[in-house]
Amino acid sequence: MLQRIWKQKRGGFFTIKENTLDIVTNPPYFCADKFLKHALEISAPKVKIAMLFRLAFLEGQKRYELFKKYPIKKVYVFSKRLNCAKNAEFEKYKSNAIAFAWFIWEVGYTGITQLQWIL
């Protein structure tokens, strides 16, 4: 539902004030931090948020502060590089040099991040 709103009206996701649904998405990378922070802030306790990001999303001091406030519950790293293509144009985008992972948050979680691999 949230992804549909985002696609239909740019910025629409940011107008949502509360959420009780689990979220699974690959948000636009240019606003990934803002998108994630908003999802965490509007979601009720125990809501799960799964976002597909580049593995490099773990890097950076600014994100470290975000991760301290909202610990990631699990990171599932793809053992093989994904073949991603904008608008499903796989013939145009053949490179698979970027590592991806699923990042999973559970609102209210305060434990240690678990790292696992997808084979």
PyMOL commands that set and color helices and strands:
alter all, ss='L'
color gray80, all
select helices_A, chain A and resi 2-8+12-15+29-42+55-58+61-69+86-88
alter helices_A, ss='H'
color red, helices_A
select strands_A, chain A and resi 23-25+48-54+74-78+100-106+114-118
alter strands_A, ss='S'
color yellow, strands_A
deselect
rebuild
show_as cartoon
